[in-house]
Amino acid sequence: MRADRLLSLMLLLRNRGRMSATALARELEVSPRTVLRDVEALSAAGIPVYAERGRYGGFALLPGFTTDLTGLTVGEAKALLTAGVASTSESLGMAPAFASAMRKVVAAMPDTHRTAATRIAERVLVRQGGWLTDPTRDEHLGLIQQVVFEGLRLRIRYAARGCESRWRTVDPIGLVNAAGRWYLVATHRGAERTYRLSRIEDVRALEESARRAPVVDLAGIWDRRRAEFRALHESVTATVRVRAERRDDLLGAVVATVAETPVDGWITAEVEFGDAAHAGSVLWMLGADAELLGPEGLRETIRLQAAGMADRHRSGRPAPNP
């Protein structure tokens, strides 16, 4: 509806300041020509929107202009701004309707509350692609989320892969949900670390403020940590054919997706695995619903592993001693 779009346009300009017609069109999912018509309509209705020309020009509202919307408390806005993060990335602003609602929520708040709630929301990030992931439910998520929002230090008993668990004190930066798995991004002794919540055995909140910057670029930190992780592992790029209904199972378990092409109920996807063992575990999970098309060396490795597994489990034959 045009009325909703006009309101969204006005709120975008209020919250973000000057924006180009192209940026507004991308945000509102319309053409730049439609944006120009909408700006004219706002001006005709008495909304003080004006154009600035030049390389860094765009549209803006006159300073001091405010909208009259019902106010929200910090707690209410925090609940809305972080709603749904445990289940799907679409509920954190990916869907146009949700994005429009969030603009209205933010615009409805007093300036001081808006800043506080927005900074809280910046401490949670949801990404579709993980590292080597499968969906899990983490019993300590609630307490850790509270500590992250309140900006406190945290004691965690953590078991790194292949190591015994031990206690450590960390300064939480934020929470990331990647492909259904939660990670705590924090600093430990001044160095950035990423902790998988499913490996946290115990948690204790400390009554002292976390040593962290007041503003955080959680997406930037996550991308950097993920790149560092991938650099330490010899990744494998492969082509996999998977049934369309199992697409999300495949893409949620790989390190990255390069490309995908749908054909007759199947998806041919070029994906990146952490290593050959990771590729084997994912393909074993998908079973007959997927086929590794290449590279040939990896395909042969998987074939031999499958043959060995089938031989070991052949009916009537006892398993040999390892």
N, C-alpha and C positions, 0 to 999 in steps of 0.2 A: 504494500500500500504506500502511496506517495507521502501521505501525512507522516507515517512512521519513518520513512526515509529522510524527510525534511528535518524531523526531530533528531535523527541519528547524525545527520550532517552538522547540525548546529552544535550538538554535544561533542562531536569530534573536534570542531574548531575551538570549542571552549576548553577542552581537556588537553589538547595537543598544541594549540597555537596555530601559527600559519602552516597551511598544507596546500600542496599543488593540486590542480584538478585531476592529474593522473593518480596521485596518492589517494585522493578522496574516492575516485572511481573504483580503484582496486579494493578499498576498504568496504565500500557500499555495494560492490559487485554490479556496477552499472557502467555505462560509457562516459567518457569525459564530457561529451556533448550533453548528456543528461545532467551531469553535475552543474554545468553552466546554466542550464534552465532552472535547476533547483535553487541555485544561488540567486538568480533573478527573482524567483518566487519569494525567497526569504527577504530580500531587500524590499520587495513590494509590500510585504506584510509588516514592515517596520523593524525587522531584525537588522542591527547595525553591522552587516558584513561588508567588507570592502576588499578590493583586489590590489596587490602589490606586484608591479611588473619587474622584469629583470630575471637574471639567471637563477636567483634564489627567491623569486617571488612566489605568489600563491594567494590564497584567500585567508582572511582572518577576521575575527570579531573585534570591535572597538574595546580597548582596555576598560575593565570595570563592569562589562556587561555580565549579568547573571541570569540564570533560569530559576523559575519558581517551582521546585519539585519537593515532594515530601522528604524530610531528612531521615538519615539512618544513623544508628549508633555504630561505633567501631566494631563491636562484637557482631552485630547483624551483617555489616558489610563484609567482615572477615569470613563469616560462614558462607555468604554468597560467592565471594571472590575465590574461595578455595573449594567450592562445592564440586563433588563428583571426582576429585582427583584420584581416588583409589580405584576407579573403575574404567574410565576411558578418557582419552585426550580430547575427544570431541566436546566434552562438557566443560573444558577450560578455554572456551573462546574459539574453537575451531568451527563450530556451526554458526552461521550468520545470525540466527535468532538469539543465541546465547551471547554472542558478541554485542548485539544491540542492547540486550538487557543489562549487560555489565556496564556499558557506557552510561546508561540511565542511573544505575546504582551509584557509580562513582560521581556523577554530576550532582546527585541528590544530597551529597554529604557536605558538611562544612569543610573549609579548606584544611583545618588541622586534622580532622578525622580522616579526610581523604588521603592525606599523606601517610598517616599511620596504617590505614587499612591496605593501601597499595604496597607499602613496604612489607607488610605481612604476607600478602599474596605473592610477592616476588621470591619468597623463601620456598615455594613449591613449584616444581617443574614436572611436566608429564611429556614423555617422548614415546612414540610408537616402537621405535627400534631400540633394543637393548644391547647387551654384550653377548653373553651366552645364557639365555634366559628361559625360564618357564614360570607360569603364574604361581604365586605363593601368597599365603596369608600370614602376616607377621604380628605376633601377639604384643610386641612392644611398640607398635606404630603410634598408638594414641598418646602415650607418655612422651615419646620422642618428638612427635609433632608439637605437643604443648611446649616442650623445652625449646624447640627451634623458634616458635612464635614469641616466647617470652625472653629469648636471648640469654639463656643460662648455660653454664658449662654442664658437661655430662660425663658420668663414669659409665663405661660399658665393658662388659666381659665378652670379648670377641674372639672367635675361632677363625683365623685366616685359613685358607685352603692348605691342607697338609700339615697344619700346626696345631698345637694344643692351645686351648683358649687361655687368655690372660686379661687382666684388667688394664685399662688405659683411660686417661682423662683427655677429653676432646672438647674443642670449641665448635659447636654446630654452625654451619653456614646455611644449609637448606636441605630439602628432601627432594629426591627425584624418583619418579615412577617410570621405568622403562620396560615396555612390553609386559606389564603386569607384575614386575618385581620392584620392590622399594630399595633405594639406596640412601644412606646418610652421607652427605658431603660435609666434611669438617676438617679442621686443622688439628694436628697432633704434634706438639713441640714445634709449632710454627710452620709445619709442612702440610700441604693439602693432601687429604686422604679420602678415599671412598670406601664406605663400609656397607656391605649387603645386610639388610635387616634380618634376613633369615638366619644369619650366622651370629647374630647378637644373642647371647644366652641370658644376659641379665643387664639391667639398666638402673642407674640411680641419678636423679637430678640433684645438682649441687646449688647451694644458695649463694652463688657468685656469678657475676655477669660474664658472658662469653667474650673472648677477645676476638672481635671481628669488626669489619667495616660496617658503617650504618647502612650503606647502599650496596647491593650485590648484583652482579651479572651472573645469575646461576646457570643460564644457558651457556654462556661463554666458558665458565668453569667446567661444566659437564662435558662440553665438546673437547676441551683441552685434556681432561682426565681420560676421556674415551680414546683420544688419539694416542696418548701416552701408553695406555693399555694395549692398543693394537700394535704399537711399535715394538712392544716386547714379545709379541707372538707372531709367528710366521703364518699370516693369513692365507687362505686359499679361495680363489675366485672360481666359481663353478656355474654350470647351467643346469637347472633342475626343472623337470616337467611335473606339475602337481595338479591334482583335481581342484577345480575352482572353489569348492566348498572347504578345502583344506589350505587355501592360500594364506589365511591369517596365521595358521599354525606354523607354516614355513617361515613367513616373513617376520613373525614375532620371535623366532628362535635363532635367526642368523645375525651376524654382526652388522651387515649392511645390505641394502638392496640396490643394485646398479640399474636394472631395467626389468620390465615384465611385459609380456604380450599374451592376451587371452585368445584362445582358439578352441571353439567347439567344446566348451565345458572344462577346458584345461587351461592352466597358466604356465607359460614357459618363462622362467625368471632367471636372470643372471644375478647371483647373490655372492656374498662373501662370508666364508666360515672362518672361525678362529684358527683351525688347523684341520688336518685330515681326520683326527679322532672326533672332533666336533661335527664334521660333516657326516661321519658314520652314525653318530648318536641321533642326529636330526633325521636322517633318512630311515633309520631303524624305527623311530617314533612314527613316521608317516607310513611306513609299510608299503602295501601295494598301491597306495594313493599317490605315490611319487616315483619318479625315475631320474637318476643322475645321467645326464646326457654328455657331460664332459667336465673337465679334461679327461682324456683317455686313461692317463696314469692313475688318477684318483678313482675313476670308474672301475679299473681293474683291482685296485686296493679294496674297494667296497665289495666287489664281487667275490674276492677271495675270503674276506671276512664273513660274508653271508654264507658262502659254501662251507666254511669251517664251522660256523654256528649250526647250520643244518646237519652237518655230519655228526657233530657232537650230540645233537638231540635226536638222532635217528632212532626210531622205535625199535626196541629189542636189543639195542647195543649198549652195553655199559660204558660210561664215560671213562677214558683212560686217565691214569694218574698224571697230574700236571708236572 
